[in-house]
C-alpha cells in the first residue's frame, strides 16, 4: 500500500549543484543552479559568502513563452515574466530571487534581467 | 520592451470560505467569483485568512500556453495562458494578474484555481489536502483512500448510487475544529476515466476529454449528470483503503501506523524553508490515524464492490 516517493509536482527539489557569485550593479548575487554556465560570469575574487542577494535559477524547457515581457509589482514581490520563456520572482525583504528559465535563454540574457529586476526592486546597495 | 504592471486599485473586498478556510479577495473586478460560493461552511477554520489579490488587466495579450506550475522555496508560480498567479506560502498571499475573460470564468476559479491555492497554502492555514474520496453515510464521514488507479472515484460513485452523499472523489481537505477533524470537498466535478462508461450508462451520452494531468476522462457534475446526492463537509468516522484483487472480497483492519505512513508518504514534500509548517500536517495525520481503518480488497465491478462494502458496513 505504500507509495514509492512523495511527488514533486512543482519541481521544487531539482538538484542545484552549481554555485557562483556574480557582480551586478546592485551588489554581488549568489546564483545556485542546475546550469554550470553561470560560473563563466562569476566574480573570481568573490568569497562564496560574499553575496548579499541569493538567487536560485532552474533551467527548465517547459517554461511557457509569452507574447510580451511583463514586470508585475505585487506587494513585497516583483515578478518578471520574460517573453522568451522565463519567470523570475524577487522577494525584496528576503533579498532572494527565485526562477525558472528555458535552456535557450543565454546566461548573459538572464543576468541582464536579474540586473533589471534588482534595479527596479531597489534591492541593491545605494 | 517590458510592460510594467502595478496591482490595480481595489474596488471590491469580500470573503469566501471554501473547505472552511477564509479567503479574503481584493480585486478591481466586480464580477469575479460571483455566485461561485453560495453556501457557507459550518466548520470554519480559526486560522488567519488567505489574502488573494486579483488584478484584472486590460493590457494583457492572450496566450494559448498550457497550464504550468512550478515552485521554489516559499513561492509557487502558475500560469493559465496569459493569466498568472504567484502564491507566497510564508505570507499566505496570492497575487493574480488575469485577463478580463479569465476573471469571469467562475467554473475555472471554483474547479481549478481555488483547489490549487488551498493545496499549496494548506499547511500555512491549518489545512491538509488528502488524496482520498469522501462520502457521507448516515451522518458518518467515510474516507476512501488508495494509490492512483485503485478505483476511488468509481467506487465512490457506485456507493453514492446506493444512497451515500458524495463530498469529493479525489481530493479531500481536512482541518481540525473544536469538534474534531472536519473533511471538506470543493464541489469540483467527479473525474471518471474513459472506461467508467461501461459501469455508468449516463456517461455514454458524453465524450471523454483530456483532463489537466493528460488523462482521458469524464469530468462531470455528480448531481447533474449522475443524479447523485452531494454535500460539502462531514466529520470523518472511518477510513477505507481500496485494493484491487483477483481473489474474493475481504475487509482487513489496518494499524494506526500504516494509515499515518500512507498519508505522510502520499503528501507533497515541503521544502526546508517551510519545514516549520510540517507540524500542522503531522498533527492532522496523527488524529486521522486514530480513526478505524481497513483495507477493502475487491474485484469485479464497482457496483458489486459497493454492494459488498455496504453490506459489511451495515453489519458493523
Interface residues (C-beta under 8 A of the other chain):
Chain A: X1 X2 X3 X5 X6 X7 X8 X9 X10 X11 X12 X13 X56 X58 X60 X62 X63 X64 X65 X66 X67 X68 X69 X70 X71 X72 X73 X74 X75 X76 X77 X79 X80 X81 X87 X89 X91 X96 X98 X99 X100 X116 X120
Chain B: X1 X2 X3 X4 X5 X6 X7 X53 X60 X61 X62 X63 X65 X66 X68 X69 X70 X71 X72 X73 X74 X75 X76 X77 X79 X82 X84 X86 X88 X91 X93 X95 X97 X146 X147 X241 X243 X258 X261 X262 X265 X266 X267 X268 X269 X271 X295
